[in-house]
Amino acid sequence: MQKIKISTAQFENKSGDKKYNLSVIERLAQQAAKEGSDVIAFHECSVTGYTFARNLSKEKMLDLAEFIPDGDSVAKLIGIAKQNNIVVLAGLFEKDEDNNLFKAYVCVDKNGLVAKHRKLHPFINPYLTAGEHYTVFEILGWKCGILICYDNNIVENVRATKLLGADIIFMPHVTMCTPSTRPGAGFVDPKLWENKENDPTSLRLEFDGMKGRAWLMKWLPARAYDNAIYAIFSNPIGMDDDQLKNGCSMIIDPFGDIIAECRSFDDSFVTATITPEKLTLAGGYRYIKARRPGLYKDIIGKEHDPEQKVIWMKQ
């Protein structure tokens, strides 16, 4: 494997406005390519918008969703990749011939669709169907995986994707700044976003505190460290429907160190050079080699009663 440059982006999407969202994706992809990036990743449902879908009927969801790879949005993404010679990853709602709905995330290059992942744990809309497969594919000689938002909170998903060969896992999210049982969690007042030019400090304190980045730091670096992977975290910035999101898109190396992070309130991206040497030098590589599956394979695979419904918190 050779060194590659990966960018992770963040932007303020518009609900249901695919044309606008794709225009931002195109602009940032073009800029990243000019700066030498090989790959750029965007957040969950970056093409369609996300939070507004909690109120949509099945008919409206079917109108919003597209076939993959035959839909217009994927065709546009392939065009962006081809025009700029860059690999692009972005998210949207998918439908199939039987009117099943999925939360999807795609990887495309200049030649077409490379991979598609259906979210394993969807919950923004009651009509979404859960994906049933892990996703591992290749980008420029690197084995990669995709896990969407809540997929990453279940530690087995990250480990399974690693054991299937992934050394880079793309982790698109729409997260943080929502109520939770976690101490310190909650919404961030949209008025702070409206006043960000006059008072950026108050907004940054909220974004970086327990409502935002501080929670992320409790677990995200551990996913990279424990599994000796590069984690490519992408998240929107600004208003997503009526909820404020804090960005912090970042790239974490196999040591669990943040090697690039978006710290702007603007639509932006950051880039890091991904090197193969860290994959075997990091502690997680040794831990995986030291596993004793015979001790716990029956425990980890034991049947249980899964959570069937996640209640979406409304303001």
C-alpha positions, 0 to 999 in steps of 0.5 A: 500500500502507498500513502494516500491523502484523504479529506473529511468535510463538513457543511451546512446542508439544506433539507431536501435540497439535493441540488444545493447540497450536491453543489457544495459537495462539488465545490469542496471536492474540486477544492480538495482535488486541487490541493492533492487529495485522493479521497473526500468524505461527506456526512450521513445524508449529505445529499438529502439532509437528515433530521427533517426526515423524522416527520416524513410519511412513507410516500414523501420518503419514497419521493426523496429516496433514489435507486442506487446506482441508477438515481440522479444523485449518484450519477452526479457524484460520479460526474464530480469524481470523474471531473476532479479525479477524486474518490467521493463518499456521500450519503442519501436515502435509498429505495428499492424496487419493492419500495423498501427504504434504506439509509445509504452511503456510497463511494464512487470514483471516475469509473462509477459506483465502488461501494454502497453501505446500508445503515445497520441501525437506522432510526430517524424515520419509522419506514427505514429498513435496516441493512444486513451486511458489512461493507468492505471494498478497496480504494487505491490499494487500501481496504476500506469499510463504511459504518454510518453514525449509530453503527459505530456505537456498537463496538462489534460492528467496528471490530467485525469490519476490521476483521473483514479486512478494513484498515480505513473505516469511513464513519459518516454521522449526523450527531451531537448537540441533542438530548440524552441520558448522558450528563451534560447533553442537550440541544445547542441554542440556534441563536448562538449560530445566528450570532456566531460572527459577533460571539464565536466564543460562546458557540465554540464553548457549547460545541466543544463541551459535553453537548458536542466534542467532549462526548465524541472524545469519550469513544471515537478515538478508542474505536480507532485505537482498539482496532488499529484503523484510520477512522474518517469521521464526517459530520455536518456544521450548522442547522440541520432542520431545527437542530444545530450540529457542531461539525468537528469532522476529523481523521484519527489514526491507528494510535487514536490520535487526531491528525486532522480536524475541522475547526471552522464554522464554515463549509470546509474540509481537512486533509491527512496523509494516510500511511501504512506503517501505523497499521502494524505499529499501533497497539491495536494490531497486537491486541487483535493478534492476541485474541482468543476467540474460543473464550468468548465467541459463544458469549458475543454471539449469544441471542438477546432481545435487541432494542427495537425502537429508538425514540427520536428526541424533539425540541 
